[in-house]
Amino acid sequence: MNKSYIDIMRGLREDNDKTQQDIADFLGISQTMYARYERGANELPIRHLIKLCQYYHVSADYFLGLSKYINKKGKSQSSI
Protein backbone atom coordinates (compact mmCIF):
# COMPACT_ATOMS: atom_id res chain seq x y z
CA MET A 1 0.00 0.00 0.00
CA ASN A 2 1.32 3.44 -0.93
CA LYS A 3 1.59 6.15 1.68
CA SER A 4 -0.65 9.17 1.30
CA TYR A 5 0.94 12.54 0.62
CA ILE A 6 -0.21 13.58 4.09
CA ASP A 7 1.88 10.83 5.69
CA ILE A 8 4.84 11.68 3.46
CA MET A 9 4.57 15.40 4.25
CA ARG A 10 4.56 14.70 7.99
CA GLY A 11 7.38 12.18 7.68
CA LEU A 12 9.60 14.56 5.72
CA ARG A 13 9.06 17.27 8.32
CA GLU A 14 9.80 14.96 11.23
CA ASP A 15 12.82 13.36 9.51
CA ASN A 16 14.27 16.85 9.08
CA ASP A 17 13.64 17.77 12.75
CA LYS A 18 11.32 20.62 11.80
CA THR A 19 8.25 21.80 13.65
CA GLN A 20 4.96 22.65 12.03
CA GLN A 21 5.76 26.27 12.86
CA ASP A 22 9.11 26.05 11.03
CA ILE A 23 7.43 24.85 7.85
CA ALA A 24 4.50 27.26 8.19
CA ASP A 25 6.98 30.13 8.44
CA PHE A 26 8.77 28.88 5.32
CA LEU A 27 5.46 28.76 3.43
CA GLY A 28 4.29 32.11 4.81
CA ILE A 29 1.18 30.68 6.47
CA SER A 30 -0.01 30.11 10.02
CA GLN A 31 0.90 26.99 11.97
CA THR A 32 -2.82 26.27 12.25
CA MET A 33 -3.21 26.19 8.46
CA TYR A 34 -0.17 23.96 8.07
CA ALA A 35 -1.56 21.60 10.71
CA ARG A 36 -4.78 21.43 8.68
CA TYR A 37 -2.74 20.32 5.65
CA GLU A 38 -1.05 17.57 7.68
CA ARG A 39 -4.41 16.36 9.02
CA GLY A 40 -5.95 16.39 5.56
CA ALA A 41 -8.59 18.92 6.62
CA ASN A 42 -7.43 21.25 3.80
CA GLU A 43 -5.92 20.32 0.46
CA LEU A 44 -2.32 21.41 -0.07
CA PRO A 45 -2.18 24.14 -2.75
CA ILE A 46 0.09 23.43 -5.71
CA ARG A 47 2.27 26.46 -4.89
CA HIS A 48 2.98 24.93 -1.47
CA LEU A 49 3.60 21.49 -2.98
CA ILE A 50 6.25 22.99 -5.25
CA LYS A 51 7.92 24.91 -2.42
CA LEU A 52 7.97 21.84 -0.16
CA CYS A 53 9.46 19.64 -2.89
CA GLN A 54 12.20 22.22 -3.38
CA TYR A 55 12.72 22.57 0.38
CA TYR A 56 13.09 18.83 0.97
CA HIS A 57 14.82 18.15 -2.37
CA VAL A 58 12.28 15.52 -3.41
CA SER A 59 10.29 14.97 -6.59
CA ALA A 60 6.60 15.77 -6.69
CA ASP A 61 5.95 12.13 -7.60
CA TYR A 62 7.62 11.04 -4.37
CA PHE A 63 5.84 13.68 -2.28
CA LEU A 64 2.47 12.63 -3.71
CA GLY A 65 3.14 8.93 -3.12
CA LEU A 66 3.29 8.11 -6.83
CA SER A 67 6.90 6.91 -6.72
CA LYS A 68 9.04 5.19 -4.14
CA TYR A 69 12.01 7.17 -5.43
CA ILE A 70 12.76 10.36 -3.58
CA ASN A 71 14.26 12.14 -6.59
CA LYS A 72 14.64 11.81 -10.34
CA LYS A 73 18.04 10.09 -10.02
CA GLY A 74 16.35 6.94 -8.76
CA LYS A 75 17.43 7.15 -5.13
CA SER A 76 14.95 5.51 -2.80
CA GLN A 77 13.91 6.99 0.50
CA SER A 78 16.13 4.64 2.46
CA SER A 79 19.26 5.80 0.63
CA ILE A 80 18.92 9.41 1.78
mmCIF file of the C-alpha atoms, coordinates in Angstrom:
data_MODEL
# 
_entry.id   MODEL 
# 
loop_
_atom_site.group_PDB 
_atom_site.id 
_atom_site.type_symbol 
_atom_site.label_atom_id 
_atom_site.label_alt_id 
_atom_site.label_comp_id 
_atom_site.label_asym_id 
_atom_site.label_entity_id 
_atom_site.label_seq_id 
_atom_site.pdbx_PDB_ins_code 
_atom_site.Cartn_x 
_atom_site.Cartn_y 
_atom_site.Cartn_z 
_atom_site.occupancy 
_atom_site.B_iso_or_equiv 
_atom_site.pdbx_formal_charge 
_atom_site.auth_seq_id 
_atom_site.auth_comp_id 
_atom_site.auth_asym_id 
_atom_site.auth_atom_id 
_atom_site.pdbx_PDB_model_num 
ATOM 1  C CA . MET A 1 1  ? 0.000  0.000  0.000   1.00 0.00 ? 1  MET A CA 1 
ATOM 2  C CA . ASN A 1 2  ? 1.323  3.440  -0.925  1.00 0.00 ? 2  ASN A CA 1 
ATOM 3  C CA . LYS A 1 3  ? 1.588  6.155  1.679   1.00 0.00 ? 3  LYS A CA 1 
ATOM 4  C CA . SER A 1 4  ? -0.647 9.170  1.295   1.00 0.00 ? 4  SER A CA 1 
ATOM 5  C CA . TYR A 1 5  ? 0.944  12.535 0.618   1.00 0.00 ? 5  TYR A CA 1 
ATOM 6  C CA . ILE A 1 6  ? -0.214 13.584 4.093   1.00 0.00 ? 6  ILE A CA 1 
ATOM 7  C CA . ASP A 1 7  ? 1.876  10.831 5.693   1.00 0.00 ? 7  ASP A CA 1 
ATOM 8  C CA . ILE A 1 8  ? 4.840  11.680 3.461   1.00 0.00 ? 8  ILE A CA 1 
ATOM 9  C CA . MET A 1 9  ? 4.567  15.395 4.254   1.00 0.00 ? 9  MET A CA 1 
ATOM 10 C CA . ARG A 1 10 ? 4.556  14.695 7.991   1.00 0.00 ? 10 ARG A CA 1 
ATOM 11 C CA . GLY A 1 11 ? 7.380  12.181 7.676   1.00 0.00 ? 11 GLY A CA 1 
ATOM 12 C CA . LEU A 1 12 ? 9.604  14.561 5.722   1.00 0.00 ? 12 LEU A CA 1 
ATOM 13 C CA . ARG A 1 13 ? 9.057  17.270 8.324   1.00 0.00 ? 13 ARG A CA 1 
ATOM 14 C CA . GLU A 1 14 ? 9.802  14.958 11.233  1.00 0.00 ? 14 GLU A CA 1 
ATOM 15 C CA . ASP A 1 15 ? 12.818 13.355 9.509   1.00 0.00 ? 15 ASP A CA 1 
ATOM 16 C CA . ASN A 1 16 ? 14.274 16.847 9.084   1.00 0.00 ? 16 ASN A CA 1 
ATOM 17 C CA . ASP A 1 17 ? 13.636 17.766 12.746  1.00 0.00 ? 17 ASP A CA 1 
ATOM 18 C CA . LYS A 1 18 ? 11.321 20.617 11.800  1.00 0.00 ? 18 LYS A CA 1 
ATOM 19 C CA . THR A 1 19 ? 8.248  21.800 13.649  1.00 0.00 ? 19 THR A CA 1 
ATOM 20 C CA . GLN A 1 20 ? 4.960  22.646 12.026  1.00 0.00 ? 20 GLN A CA 1 
ATOM 21 C CA . GLN A 1 21 ? 5.763  26.268 12.860  1.00 0.00 ? 21 GLN A CA 1 
ATOM 22 C CA . ASP A 1 22 ? 9.115  26.048 11.030  1.00 0.00 ? 22 ASP A CA 1 
ATOM 23 C CA . ILE A 1 23 ? 7.425  24.846 7.846   1.00 0.00 ? 23 ILE A CA 1 
ATOM 24 C CA . ALA A 1 24 ? 4.498  27.259 8.191   1.00 0.00 ? 24 ALA A CA 1 
ATOM 25 C CA . ASP A 1 25 ? 6.984  30.131 8.441   1.00 0.00 ? 25 ASP A CA 1 
ATOM 26 C CA . PHE A 1 26 ? 8.769  28.881 5.317   1.00 0.00 ? 26 PHE A CA 1 
ATOM 27 C CA . LEU A 1 27 ? 5.458  28.758 3.429   1.00 0.00 ? 27 LEU A CA 1 
ATOM 28 C CA . GLY A 1 28 ? 4.289  32.105 4.805   1.00 0.00 ? 28 GLY A CA 1 
ATOM 29 C CA . ILE A 1 29 ? 1.183  30.677 6.469   1.00 0.00 ? 29 ILE A CA 1 
ATOM 30 C CA . SER A 1 30 ? -0.014 30.106 10.024  1.00 0.00 ? 30 SER A CA 1 
ATOM 31 C CA . GLN A 1 31 ? 0.902  26.986 11.973  1.00 0.00 ? 31 GLN A CA 1 
ATOM 32 C CA . THR A 1 32 ? -2.825 26.268 12.249  1.00 0.00 ? 32 THR A CA 1 
ATOM 33 C CA . MET A 1 33 ? -3.213 26.187 8.464   1.00 0.00 ? 33 MET A CA 1 
ATOM 34 C CA . TYR A 1 34 ? -0.165 23.960 8.070   1.00 0.00 ? 34 TYR A CA 1 
ATOM 35 C CA . ALA A 1 35 ? -1.561 21.596 10.713  1.00 0.00 ? 35 ALA A CA 1 
ATOM 36 C CA . ARG A 1 36 ? -4.782 21.433 8.675   1.00 0.00 ? 36 ARG A CA 1 
ATOM 37 C CA . TYR A 1 37 ? -2.737 20.321 5.647   1.00 0.00 ? 37 TYR A CA 1 
ATOM 38 C CA . GLU A 1 38 ? -1.054 17.567 7.684   1.00 0.00 ? 38 GLU A CA 1 
ATOM 39 C CA . ARG A 1 39 ? -4.409 16.361 9.021   1.00 0.00 ? 39 ARG A CA 1 
ATOM 40 C CA . GLY A 1 40 ? -5.952 16.389 5.564   1.00 0.00 ? 40 GLY A CA 1 
ATOM 41 C CA . ALA A 1 41 ? -8.590 18.922 6.622   1.00 0.00 ? 41 ALA A CA 1 
ATOM 42 C CA . ASN A 1 42 ? -7.435 21.245 3.802   1.00 0.00 ? 42 ASN A CA 1 
ATOM 43 C CA . GLU A 1 43 ? -5.915 20.325 0.459   1.00 0.00 ? 43 GLU A CA 1 
ATOM 44 C CA . LEU A 1 44 ? -2.319 21.407 -0.068  1.00 0.00 ? 44 LEU A CA 1 
ATOM 45 C CA . PRO A 1 45 ? -2.181 24.143 -2.752  1.00 0.00 ? 45 PRO A CA 1 
ATOM 46 C CA . ILE A 1 46 ? 0.088  23.429 -5.713  1.00 0.00 ? 46 ILE A CA 1 
ATOM 47 C CA . ARG A 1 47 ? 2.273  26.457 -4.888  1.00 0.00 ? 47 ARG A CA 1 
ATOM 48 C CA . HIS A 1 48 ? 2.982  24.926 -1.472  1.00 0.00 ? 48 HIS A CA 1 
ATOM 49 C CA . LEU A 1 49 ? 3.604  21.489 -2.976  1.00 0.00 ? 49 LEU A CA 1 
ATOM 50 C CA . ILE A 1 50 ? 6.249  22.993 -5.248  1.00 0.00 ? 50 ILE A CA 1 
ATOM 51 C CA . LYS A 1 51 ? 7.916  24.914 -2.418  1.00 0.00 ? 51 LYS A CA 1 
ATOM 52 C CA . LEU A 1 52 ? 7.970  21.840 -0.157  1.00 0.00 ? 52 LEU A CA 1 
ATOM 53 C CA . CYS A 1 53 ? 9.456  19.642 -2.892  1.00 0.00 ? 53 CYS A CA 1 
ATOM 54 C CA . GLN A 1 54 ? 12.198 22.223 -3.380  1.00 0.00 ? 54 GLN A CA 1 
ATOM 55 C CA . TYR A 1 55 ? 12.717 22.575 0.377   1.00 0.00 ? 55 TYR A CA 1 
ATOM 56 C CA . TYR A 1 56 ? 13.089 18.833 0.967   1.00 0.00 ? 56 TYR A CA 1 
ATOM 57 C CA . HIS A 1 57 ? 14.817 18.152 -2.374  1.00 0.00 ? 57 HIS A CA 1 
ATOM 58 C CA . VAL A 1 58 ? 12.283 15.523 -3.410  1.00 0.00 ? 58 VAL A CA 1 
ATOM 59 C CA . SER A 1 59 ? 10.291 14.972 -6.587  1.00 0.00 ? 59 SER A CA 1 
ATOM 60 C CA . ALA A 1 60 ? 6.604  15.775 -6.690  1.00 0.00 ? 60 ALA A CA 1 
ATOM 61 C CA . ASP A 1 61 ? 5.950  12.128 -7.602  1.00 0.00 ? 61 ASP A CA 1 
ATOM 62 C CA . TYR A 1 62 ? 7.622  11.040 -4.371  1.00 0.00 ? 62 TYR A CA 1 
ATOM 63 C CA . PHE A 1 63 ? 5.842  13.683 -2.282  1.00 0.00 ? 63 PHE A CA 1 
ATOM 64 C CA . LEU A 1 64 ? 2.471  12.629 -3.713  1.00 0.00 ? 64 LEU A CA 1 
ATOM 65 C CA . GLY A 1 65 ? 3.139  8.931  -3.122  1.00 0.00 ? 65 GLY A CA 1 
ATOM 66 C CA . LEU A 1 66 ? 3.293  8.111  -6.833  1.00 0.00 ? 66 LEU A CA 1 
ATOM 67 C CA . SER A 1 67 ? 6.898  6.906  -6.724  1.00 0.00 ? 67 SER A CA 1 
ATOM 68 C CA . LYS A 1 68 ? 9.041  5.188  -4.143  1.00 0.00 ? 68 LYS A CA 1 
ATOM 69 C CA . TYR A 1 69 ? 12.012 7.166  -5.433  1.00 0.00 ? 69 TYR A CA 1 
ATOM 70 C CA . ILE A 1 70 ? 12.762 10.363 -3.575  1.00 0.00 ? 70 ILE A CA 1 
ATOM 71 C CA . ASN A 1 71 ? 14.257 12.141 -6.589  1.00 0.00 ? 71 ASN A CA 1 
ATOM 72 C CA . LYS A 1 72 ? 14.644 11.806 -10.343 1.00 0.00 ? 72 LYS A CA 1 
ATOM 73 C CA . LYS A 1 73 ? 18.035 10.090 -10.024 1.00 0.00 ? 73 LYS A CA 1 
ATOM 74 C CA . GLY A 1 74 ? 16.347 6.936  -8.763  1.00 0.00 ? 74 GLY A CA 1 
ATOM 75 C CA . LYS A 1 75 ? 17.427 7.147  -5.129  1.00 0.00 ? 75 LYS A CA 1 
ATOM 76 C CA . SER A 1 76 ? 14.952 5.512  -2.795  1.00 0.00 ? 76 SER A CA 1 
ATOM 77 C CA . GLN A 1 77 ? 13.911 6.995  0.505   1.00 0.00 ? 77 GLN A CA 1 
ATOM 78 C CA . SER A 1 78 ? 16.133 4.645  2.462   1.00 0.00 ? 78 SER A CA 1 
ATOM 79 C CA . SER A 1 79 ? 19.259 5.796  0.630   1.00 0.00 ? 79 SER A CA 1 
ATOM 80 C CA . ILE A 1 80 ? 18.925 9.410  1.779   1.00 0.00 ? 80 ILE A CA 1 
# 
